Amino acid sequence: MAGPVYKWWRAGAKEAWYQLSKEEQDAIFAKVDEARQSVGGKMVVYCSSGWDSEKWSYWGVEEFPSIEAVQEYARRLEELNWLRYIESDIMLVTAVPAA
């Protein structure tokens, strides 16, 4: 798969997230950001949707240079036990060239 890969996601916090202090939550977010950047990824858009959805508090789009970068990022999130704290739904996509 050539070219950038986009990861669309929506997420909501699990009960374990609410058990963390604000400082602990911030530290985990910082590690997630570091993991994304370390594989060449970047956040394209990050949105609050909790006002419209009881299940999905946030959604966003991340851009990665390759599918291998997405896979490495997923591995790093697993090391952080990210899915213990966050429930998510994702879709991987590639851009369609303009006509």
Secondary structure, 3 states (H helix, E strand, C coil): CCCCEEEEEEEEECHHHHCCCHHHHHHHHHHHHHHHHHCCCEEEEEEECCCCCCCCCEEEEEEECCHHHHHHHHHHHHHCCHHHHEEEEEEEECCCCCC
